[in-house]
Amino acid sequence: MEIFSQLVLIGLSNGGIIALNAIAVTVIYCAVRTLNLAHGDVYGLASVMTMVVLRSILPIDGTPATPLQVLLAVPLAFMLTIAFGVLLNMFVEFFGFRVFRGQSRLAPIIATLGLSYMLYQFALVWRQLLPTFSRGNHHSVPGVPELPRDAIPAIFPKLDVFQALGININVQFDVKDLVIILSAPIAAFLVSRFLQRTRLGKSIRAVAQNEVAAQIVGINLNGTIRAAFMVGGALAGLGAFIFAVTVERPVANQGAQSGLVAFTAAILGGIGNPIGALVSSLIVGVFAAFSDYLFDGRWTPAFIYILLVGLLMWRPSGLASEERSSELHSQRSETIVLRASRSNAALKPGMVLVNLIPLVLLYPLIVPLIGEYYLPIVNNLLVWIIFALGLTILLGFAGVLDVGYALNFAIGGYVAAYLTGPAMAWRDRFIGGIVPDGAIVIVIVMLITGALGMVKGWITSRMRTDYLAIATMALSLIMRDVLKNGGIGGVGGFSAIPVPTMFGFKLDNFTYQYALLILVVALLVIGSYRLLNSRTGRALAAIREDEYAAESSGVNVPLYKSLSFFMGDSIAGLAGCLYAMILSYIEPSLADFSTSVMVLAMVSIGGVGNIAGAVLGAVAIFGMDRVAIPLFEGLFGDQAFVMFSVRELSYLLFGLALYGSVFFASRQLRIKSMEQS
């Protein structure tokens, strides 16, 4: 019973932290009904503000703080943290939502993803500006960007509540845990009363139910949504402050995926229901505590992600919320922009071959000029072009935002490693140790990843765009944990994967590999144009524009969505297979969220749905990362901009590229709509 009680208290304390964040998520999502991928960064940066203020006023050498110092530091840190959270959330609301209002659901999701990378870069820069920062690989994992994580002076006394009350029980319950457990219900109660009783709260609920009807009765849509973000920012600041002063460190995890657990709790409790978010957060916290104790703590995040996906499959609207009344009548096109769609349709496959012929002929001629270093980079670029072409089919043709697209890329690489890699005991047992031909491996990989894509399509078939995005992100993170912790190569992955052998011909040099890759790219480009002009392509375009209208016109939406998942994910598996066989290495990090974001940026920057744009986008993003940044580092040295190198600012450049591609594409679409009207 003592162990059970201790685990429950730990779970309630952790759940209270989750609840303070989930309540902010539920208020914001209630107003805009679109996923905000920058919320985790707002929460993390607000906790850094608490750290900076407290470390500036309170002694950090271990000496006790005077009562005057505490009375000055704590209220000041509290107010500045909340104000900072409000300002950050207003920034996210304006640039991530207001400029895209009334357009595609996809645009704000991708835009807030770009903003998330910018805010992450801001955290890295802030870390280097702190007086405690020193250059060099002094952190625990060399090469990993270092976030602000300095210790915060203790504010609460080291006091066990049960012992202070005279309760003789062998269970630890500190004052800090009591503060967390009390703060979460108070915040949930106050926010619930705010939404139910105040004029602004009623306006937020009205906008959540029906934007058009709310404006008809005189509610200012932009002002109400901005106010909801301000409230959400204040709640994020409150949660960050309480986390920082109780844990005595700022939030360690930032980025788009850092808010996934809070979103799970918000979905479980029902969007727009602060009390439900509180209860579900406490359940998730207790579940995580028991999972850490009974199983392996490495698997706890995967269990929570599985819970999230299961909830979205079962009831996407949550357990305590009602469906939005205008959901069927406010469907917006999932198109961000289809640049030059007419020219895409008019371009003949023969023209593609004509454009590719010079690349094939020039490559052997420029090999002596570019040097050995760039040869594998060119081949790696072609793999990423293949990867981007697969997402173009999913996102550009069918309007499906798969934020966990790296899932099948990693699976394709691991299947290829198991089929061709050395020292695979199962192969000796089942096929006598025979290494299959590379062509057979590619076919097997594409069939497996395509089938898994159809399963993923079935899992997410009933989900809206934003829920589908969060579910695919969770599935990708689950697979990453399986690959890392499930005995499938471990954290290090597989190495020494042999080079491919096609029809008995060994592709053991970069030129042969280039020939194979350029052939695959040519076939995929031609096939994509064929698909775009086919009956299937038109059906996918109808689904992308309006799923309900397409279904009423006789389009079998589940069938064509499953088909798009099969095609897109089989191409992702193909790219992963070629990546493993050509680079002779595969690791679990290929299933990371960052891999999916990188290929999403490639597709977005060239214009979603534009086949040629996907190729150019891959060249731009990959070239910036592997060619341009090293080149600038060589020219300007380690401190190109004041005290920051180009590599240290890469997250900002990447975020700007991702956000700018969506912003300018949306602007072009708006201008085109105005011209037509």
VENHU-V999824 format. One record per residue. OMEGA is omega in whole degrees, -180 to 180 (* if undefined). NEAR is the number of other ideal C-beta (glycine too) atoms within 10 Angstrom. Layout:
BEGIN
omega/near
OMEGA/NEAR
OMEGA/NEAR
END
This chain:
BEGIN
omega/near
179/8
177/9
179/10
-179/11
179/14
179/17
178/19
180/17
176/21
180/21
178/22
178/20
177/24
178/22
177/28
176/28
178/23
-176/26
-180/32
177/28
-178/30
178/32
176/33
179/34
-175/26
178/32
-178/30
-178/31
177/22
-176/24
-172/26
-180/22
177/19
-176/24
177/28
-176/30
179/33
-175/29
180/28
179/27
176/28
179/31
-179/29
-179/25
177/26
178/31
176/30
177/25
177/24
-180/27
-176/25
-178/20
-177/22
179/27
179/19
-175/12
-177/16
178/21
-178/12
-179/15
178/5
178/7
-178/9
177/11
177/19
177/11
179/8
179/8
180/15
180/16
178/11
-171/14
-173/20
178/19
180/10
178/14
179/25
-178/17
-179/13
179/17
179/30
179/21
179/15
177/24
178/28
-179/21
179/15
-179/25
175/30
175/16
180/17
-179/27
-177/27
-174/13
-177/19
-174/28
-172/22
-177/17
180/17
-174/24
-180/14
-179/9
-175/18
172/25
-176/22
-174/27
179/27
-180/28
-180/24
179/31
179/29
174/26
175/28
177/28
178/26
178/30
178/27
179/20
175/25
176/25
178/22
178/18
179/21
178/19
179/16
180/16
-178/17
179/14
179/11
-177/13
-178/8
-176/11
173/14
-176/7
179/9
180/6
-178/10
180/9
-171/12
180/7
-179/8
179/8
179/6
-180/9
-175/15
178/15
177/20
-177/25
-179/15
-180/17
-180/12
178/22
-178/21
178/16
-177/19
180/14
176/9
-173/8
176/12
-175/15
-178/16
179/16
179/12
179/11
179/9
179/6
-177/11
180/6
-177/14
179/10
-179/18
179/13
-174/23
176/18
179/16
178/21
178/20
179/17
180/17
-176/25
178/17
-176/11
-176/19
178/28
179/16
179/10
-180/22
-180/25
-178/13
179/13
178/24
177/19
178/12
-178/16
-175/23
-169/11
-176/9
180/11
179/8
179/16
178/19
178/16
178/23
179/25
179/16
177/17
179/23
-179/26
-176/17
-177/17
-176/22
-180/11
179/13
179/21
180/15
-179/9
171/9
179/7
177/18
-174/13
-178/18
-180/13
-180/11
180/22
177/22
178/18
178/19
177/25
177/30
177/19
178/23
177/29
177/29
178/20
176/28
177/36
178/31
179/21
180/30
179/30
-179/27
177/23
-175/23
-175/24
180/24
178/23
179/16
171/16
175/15
-180/25
-176/27
-175/12
175/13
-177/25
-173/23
-176/28
-177/25
179/20
-174/29
-180/21
178/25
178/27
176/27
179/25
179/29
178/32
-179/28
-179/22
-179/29
-179/22
-180/24
-177/26
-177/24
179/29
177/16
178/25
178/35
-177/28
-179/21
178/28
178/30
178/24
179/17
179/26
178/25
177/19
-180/17
180/22
179/21
177/16
178/19
-176/17
-173/15
-177/8
178/11
-178/9
179/10
-177/12
-176/17
177/18
180/19
178/20
179/16
178/21
176/25
176/14
179/20
-179/26
179/21
178/13
-179/18
175/23
-174/16
-177/9
-176/16
-179/19
-180/17
-175/22
-174/15
-177/17
177/20
178/13
178/12
-172/18
-176/12
-173/16
-177/13
-175/9
-179/10
-180/13
179/16
180/14
177/14
179/21
169/21
171/29
173/26
-176/21
174/18
-179/16
178/16
180/8
176/10
-178/20
-177/11
-176/11
-179/18
179/10
180/16
178/9
178/12
179/19
180/13
180/10
-179/13
-178/16
179/11
178/9
-180/14
-177/14
-176/9
-175/10
180/17
-178/11
-176/8
179/12
180/16
-176/8
-174/7
177/12
-176/9
-176/9
-174/8
-179/16
177/18
178/15
178/15
180/20
177/20
176/17
180/21
176/24
180/26
174/24
176/24
179/26
-178/29
179/33
177/28
179/29
177/28
178/28
-178/30
-174/26
-175/28
-177/33
-174/27
180/28
-179/27
-180/27
179/24
-178/32
176/26
-174/27
180/30
-180/31
-177/29
174/34
179/33
-180/29
178/25
179/33
-179/29
177/27
178/23
179/28
179/26
-178/18
-174/22
-174/24
-180/21
173/12
175/8
-173/17
-178/8
-179/8
177/18
-177/11
-172/9
-177/10
173/12
177/7
-179/10
176/9
-178/16
175/16
-178/16
179/25
178/12
178/13
-180/24
180/23
180/14
-180/17
-178/28
178/22
-179/14
-178/18
175/30
178/22
177/15
176/22
177/29
175/18
177/15
176/28
178/25
-179/14
-174/18
-171/25
-177/14
-174/14
172/17
-175/18
-176/19
177/23
177/20
179/25
-178/25
179/27
179/25
174/25
-180/28
179/27
179/24
179/26
175/23
-180/22
178/24
179/24
178/18
-180/17
-176/24
-172/20
-173/15
179/14
-180/8
-179/14
178/18
-178/13
-177/10
180/10
-180/21
175/23
-180/14
175/10
-175/23
178/15
-176/16
174/24
-177/18
178/15
178/8
-179/7
-175/12
-180/12
-171/19
171/11
-172/10
-179/18
177/12
179/15
177/23
180/22
178/14
-176/20
-179/22
175/18
179/13
178/20
-180/21
-180/18
-180/13
178/23
179/23
178/18
179/16
177/24
176/21
180/12
-179/17
-177/23
-176/14
176/11
178/8
179/18
178/19
177/14
178/23
178/27
178/19
178/20
180/24
-176/24
-180/16
-175/16
-178/19
177/12
178/12
180/20
178/14
178/9
176/10
179/8
178/16
-172/13
180/15
-179/12
-176/12
175/20
177/23
179/18
179/20
176/27
180/28
-178/22
-177/23
-177/29
175/32
176/24
175/30
177/35
176/32
179/27
178/30
178/31
180/33
177/28
-178/25
-175/32
-177/28
178/22
178/17
-178/16
177/16
-178/28
-177/20
-177/22
177/15
175/24
-178/28
177/18
-178/21
177/15
178/22
-179/23
-179/26
180/21
175/28
177/27
178/27
-179/29
-176/29
-173/32
178/24
-178/26
-176/26
-179/32
-180/27
-175/22
177/26
179/19
177/27
178/31
-180/23
178/16
177/27
178/27
-177/18
-177/18
-179/27
179/23
178/14
-176/17
-172/16
-176/17
-173/14
-178/14
175/18
179/14
179/12
177/16
178/15
-178/9
-172/9
-180/12
-173/10
-177/12
-177/12
-177/17
-178/10
-179/6
-177/13
177/17
179/16
179/22
180/16
178/19
-175/18
179/17
177/22
180/18
-180/19
178/22
178/23
179/17
-179/19
-180/26
-178/23
-180/14
180/28
-178/28
-178/18
176/13
179/26
178/21
177/13
-180/14
179/19
178/15
179/10
179/11
179/10
179/8
-180/7
180/6
*/5
END
